[in-house]
Amino acid sequence: MRVTSAPCALLLALICSVQLGDACLAIDKLLGNVVFDVSQDLLKEELAPYNPSPLTEESFLKIQQCFANVSVKERFAHSFVITKILQSPDCVDAS
């Protein structure tokens, strides 16, 4: 299970101003799926485990809107930045 420190959570929140529940969600995977137009059902399925409550249509739409105006190039750039954040000492695995 991923746990996050405040700096890690803040960085992720700044990149995408949507509360995703688990702040250290592997968002780079989500970005990759959005880039390659994976079906909404599959995205919902992948996001569901990271949400503390069931993923609602409204929260899913907020997540989609977060990426709606971002170019493919920017998505990959964000993916790289987020991966670096997830690998930083601020984000740790609690196993």
Phi and psi in degrees as a GROMACS rama.xvg file:
@    title "Ramachandran Plot"
@    xaxis  label "Phi"
@    yaxis  label "Psi"
@TYPE xy
-83.3801  135.954  ARG-2
-122.738  159.662  VAL-3
-136.71  146.53  THR-4
-86.2734  168.596  SER-5
-59.3263  -43.6264  ALA-6
-60.8362  -41.4166  PRO-7
-63.054  -46.6502  CYS-8
-61.9706  -40.6124  ALA-9
-64.8785  -43.9672  LEU-10
-59.9517  -45.0767  LEU-11
-65.7417  -38.6526  LEU-12
-65.9549  -35.6872  ALA-13
-68.3737  -36.7183  LEU-14
-65.8539  -40.5415  ILE-15
-138.341  110.505  CYS-16
-78.6864  48.448  SER-17
-125.317  131.823  VAL-18
-76.5365  114.204  GLN-19
-98.401  4.25551  LEU-20
86.7458  -88.6532  GLY-21
-82.7577  106.986  ASP-22
-64.2122  -22.7829  ALA-23
-99.7964  26.7107  CYS-24
-53.4249  138.451  LEU-25
-72.1243  78.2272  ALA-26
-68.2461  -22.8598  ILE-27
-61.627  -34.1088  ASP-28
-66.4169  -41.981  LYS-29
-61.25  -45.2282  LEU-30
-59.4991  -43.6711  LEU-31
-59.8727  -42.0065  GLY-32
-64.9421  -39.9376  ASN-33
-66.3818  -40.9503  VAL-34
-58.5286  -42.778  VAL-35
-93.496  15.3584  PHE-36
54.2232  47.0458  ASP-37
-67.2074  150.329  VAL-38
-60.3331  151.239  SER-39
-60.1778  -37.4721  GLN-40
-61.4983  -42.268  ASP-41
-66.7969  -40.5979  LEU-42
-61.3713  -43.9911  LEU-43
-60.6481  -42.6219  LYS-44
-62.1703  -42.353  GLU-45
-71.2945  -33.2055  GLU-46
-78.6151  -28.3036  LEU-47
-51.7207  -45.2977  ALA-48
-63.4337  -20.774  PRO-49
-90.3241  -9.95007  TYR-50
-92.8228  133.201  ASN-51
-66.4069  -27.5147  PRO-52
-118.688  167.13  SER-53
-55.533  141.55  PRO-54
-71.5804  114.982  LEU-55
-89.7273  163.519  THR-56
-58.3011  -40.2797  GLU-57
-63.9159  -46.3749  GLU-58
-67.2956  -35.1588  SER-59
-65.1624  -41.4373  PHE-60
-63.4466  -37.2993  LEU-61
-62.7304  -42.4586  LYS-62
-62.8168  -44.3325  ILE-63
-61.1205  -43.2381  GLN-64
-63.0394  -31.1247  GLN-65
-57.8063  -35.3161  CYS-66
-102.099  -4.30631  PHE-67
-60.3654  -38.3567  ALA-68
-102.456  21.3528  ASN-69
-105.71  129.568  VAL-70
-69.9875  162.625  SER-71
-58.3433  -42.3295  VAL-72
-60.6782  -44.0221  LYS-73
-65.867  -35.935  GLU-74
-61.02  -43.802  ARG-75
-67.5421  -37.2438  PHE-76
-62.9308  -45.4486  ALA-77
-61.8255  -40.8007  HIS-78
-58.2021  -43.3551  SER-79
-63.3619  -46.7377  PHE-80
-60.9417  -45.477  VAL-81
-65.4935  -39.698  ILE-82
-59.2112  -43.4939  THR-83
-61.8365  -41.0143  LYS-84
-63.0445  -44.6651  ILE-85
-64.7975  -26.8026  LEU-86
-89.1922  -7.31081  GLN-87
-73.4253  162.116  SER-88
-61.6734  -19.1154  PRO-89
-70.1445  -24.9166  ASP-90
-110.185  120.342  CYS-91
-126.224  153.762  VAL-92
-86.2128  130.008  ASP-93
-109.521  98.1448  ALA-94
